[in-house]
């Protein structure tokens, strides 16, 4: 019995507290979605794989549209949605439940893959900004007349 407890303790050390917080936050959104839909059972016990996939697809669409989200955005990026789904699926698996996005062959359902890929495509590529030229950093570094300017230069450079 002690080895079982030790095994559980060792498993907990393998996950950072920040990851657990993200998982918990994502699962709160999942529970809220199920409540709004009038569905009981946060792990979808008793539903068929097809029904679980359909429910997850509806939840993914709800996430994308940021329904009941904390941020004041009309929609969330595809990467954010996919990350949230992965965290929820991790919670399912850590509670010894099947991943609700997997089909009968054990792969992520094609409909879920297409939905998430469609969001990512619609978001477009990230517009990267050019970095500042080195001369700017040199000027900041050399501008050290006061202790405050010296500290600012050290922090910036």
For each residue, the residues with C-beta under 8 A, 3 or more apart:
1: 4 5
2: 5 6
3: 6 7
4: 1 7 8
5: 1 2 8 9
6: 2 3 9 10
7: 3 4 10 11
8: 4 5 11 12
9: 5 6 12 13
10: 6 7 13 14
11: 7 8 14 15
12: 8 9 15
13: 9 10
14: 10 11
15: 11 12 19 20
16: 19 20
17: 20 21
18: 21 22
19: 15 16 22 23
20: 15 16 17 23 24
21: 17 18 24 25
22: 18 19 25 26 87
23: 19 20 26 27 87 88 90 91 94
24: 20 21 27 28
25: 21 22 28 29
26: 22 23 29 30 84 87 88 91
27: 23 24 30 31 42 87 88 91
28: 24 25 31 32
29: 25 26 32 33 63 68 69 84
30: 26 27 33 34 42 59 88 91
31: 27 28 34 35 42
32: 28 29 35 36 68
33: 29 30 36 37 58 59 62 67 68
34: 30 31 37 39 40 41 42
35: 31 32 38 39
36: 32 33 68
37: 33 34 55 58
38: 35
39: 34 35 44 55
40: 34
41: 34 44 45 46
42: 27 30 31 34
43: 92 95 97
44: 39 41 47 51 52 55 97 100
45: 41 97
46: 41
47: 44 51 52 55
48: 51 52
49: 52 53 102 103 104
50: 53 54
51: 44 47 48 54 55
52: 44 47 48 49 55 56 100 101
53: 49 50 56 57 100 101 103 109 111 112
54: 50 51 57 58
55: 37 39 44 47 51 52 58 59 100
56: 52 53 59 60 85 100 101 112
57: 53 54 60 61 111 112 115
58: 33 37 54 55 61 62
59: 30 33 55 56 62 63 85
60: 56 57 63 64 81 85 112 115 116
61: 57 58 64 65 115
62: 33 58 59 65 67 68
63: 29 59 60 66 67 69 76 80 81 84 85
64: 60 61 75 76 78 81 119
65: 61 62 74 75
66: 63 69 71 73 74 75 76
67: 33 62 63
68: 29 32 33 36 62
69: 29 63 66 73 76
70:
71: 66 76
72:
73: 66 69 76
74: 65 66
75: 64 65 66
76: 63 64 66 69 71 73 80 81 84
77: 80 81 119 123
78: 64 81 82 116 117 118 119 120 121 122 123
79: 82 83 120 123
80: 63 76 77 83 84
81: 60 63 64 76 77 78 84 85 116 119
82: 78 79 85 86 116 119 120
83: 79 80 86 87
84: 26 29 63 76 80 81 87 88
85: 56 59 60 63 81 82 88 89 101 112 116
86: 82 83 89 90
87: 22 23 26 27 83 84 90 91
88: 23 26 27 30 84 85 91 92
89: 85 86 92 93 99 100 101
90: 23 86 87 93 94
91: 23 26 27 30 87 88 94 95
92: 43 88 89 95 97 98 99 100
93: 89 90 96 97 98 99
94: 23 90 91
95: 43 91 92
96: 93
97: 43 44 45 92 93 100
98: 92 93 102
99: 89 92 93 102
100: 44 52 53 55 56 89 92 97
101: 52 53 56 85 89 108 109 112
102: 49 98 99 106 107 108 109
103: 49 53 106 107 108 109 110
104: 49
105:
106: 102 103
107: 102 103
108: 101 102 103 112 113
109: 53 101 102 103 112 113
110: 103 113 114
111: 53 57 114 115
112: 53 56 57 60 85 101 108 109 115 116
113: 108 109 110 116 117
114: 110 111 117 118
115: 57 60 61 111 112 118 119
116: 60 78 81 82 85 112 113 119 120
117: 78 113 114 120 121
118: 78 114 115 121 122
119: 64 77 78 81 82 115 116 122 123
120: 78 79 82 116 117 123
121: 78 117 118 124
122: 78 118 119
123: 77 78 79 119 120
124: 121
125:
126:
127:
128:
129:
130:
131:
132: 136 137
133: 136
134: 137 138
135: 138 139
136: 132 133 139 140
137: 132 134 140 141 156 157
138: 134 135 141 142
139: 135 136 142 143
140: 136 137 143 152 153 156 157
141: 137 138 144 153 157
142: 138 139 153
143: 139 140 149 153
144: 141 149 150 153
145: 149
146: 149 150
147: 150 151
148: 151 152
149: 143 144 145 146 152 153
150: 144 146 147 153 154
151: 147 148 154 155
152: 140 148 149 155 156
153: 140 141 142 143 144 149 150 156 157
154: 150 151 157
155: 151 152
156: 137 140 152 153
157: 137 140 141 153 154
